[in-house]
Amino acid sequence: RPDLILLDVMMPGMNGFEVCERLQADPATAGIPVIFLTALTSVDDERHGLQVGAVDYVTKPISPPILEARVKTHLRLKASADFLRDKAAFLESE
């Protein structure tokens, strides 16, 4: 499984909001952070993206240093959450 998903909102067939909702509804993928990378800049779109489960919302045109920093931050947060979850499972089994 990926450690992080960069997802556009505007896609053919199913939009990114729907994809994110499906990812969050599946226990196998619910823990994967999703960052929206999109041309949609309204506050309502951003709010909706965060409400369906994204951890961040980046609008185009992107700033590569800012996107890189956000990706690194969310990868670190995921690694910490994974470590704590695994540690808790280990302690519980003891």
C-alpha positions in Angstrom: 0.0 0.0 0.0 1.2 3.5 -0.6 2.3 5.7 2.3 0.5 8.7 0.8 -1.8 9.5 -2.1 -1.7 12.7 -4.2 -5.2 13.0 -5.7 -6.7 15.4 -8.2 -10.4 16.4 -7.7 -11.3 16.7 -11.4 -10.9 13.3 -13.1 -13.0 11.5 -15.7 -15.6 9.0 -14.4 -15.3 9.5 -10.6 -14.1 12.7 -9.0 -11.4 12.8 -6.4 -13.9 13.6 -3.6 -15.6 10.3 -4.3 -12.3 8.4 -4.5 -11.3 9.8 -1.2 -14.6 8.9 0.4 -14.2 5.3 -0.8 -10.6 5.1 0.4 -11.7 6.3 3.9 -14.6 3.8 4.0 -12.3 0.8 3.4 -10.4 -0.3 6.5 -7.5 -1.4 4.3 -6.9 2.1 2.9 -8.4 4.4 5.5 -5.1 5.1 7.2 -3.4 6.3 4.0 -3.2 10.1 4.0 -4.7 11.8 0.9 -3.5 15.2 -0.3 -5.7 16.9 -2.9 -3.8 18.6 -5.6 -6.3 20.5 -7.7 -7.2 23.6 -9.7 -10.3 24.1 -7.6 -9.6 27.1 -5.4 -12.9 27.9 -3.6 -13.2 27.7 0.1 -16.2 25.4 -0.3 -14.2 22.9 -2.4 -11.3 23.0 0.1 -13.7 22.4 3.0 -15.4 19.5 1.1 -12.0 17.9 0.4 -11.1 18.0 4.1 -14.5 16.8 5.2 -14.3 13.7 3.0 -11.0 12.8 4.7 -8.1 14.5 3.0 -5.3 15.6 5.3 -4.3 18.6 3.1 -5.5 20.5 0.0 -3.0 22.1 -2.4 -4.2 24.3 -5.2 -2.6 24.7 -8.7 -0.3 26.1 -9.8 1.7 24.4 -7.1 4.8 25.6 -5.4 7.2 22.6 -5.5 9.0 23.5 -2.2 5.6 23.9 -0.4 4.3 20.6 -1.9 7.5 18.8 -0.9 7.3 20.2 2.6 3.6 19.1 3.0 4.3 15.7 1.6 7.3 15.2 4.0 5.2 16.4 6.9 2.3 14.0 6.2 4.7 11.1 5.6 6.3 11.8 9.0 2.9 12.0 10.7 1.9 8.7 9.1 5.1 7.0 10.2 4.5 8.2 13.7 0.9 7.0 13.7 2.0 3.6 12.3 4.7 3.2 14.9 2.2 4.1 17.8 -0.4 1.7 16.4 2.1 -1.1 16.1 3.5 -0.4 19.6 0.0 -0.4 21.1 -0.8 -3.8 19.3 2.5 -5.2 20.6 1.8 -4.0 24.2 -1.7 -5.3 24.1 -0.5 -8.8 23.0 2.0 -8.8 26.0 
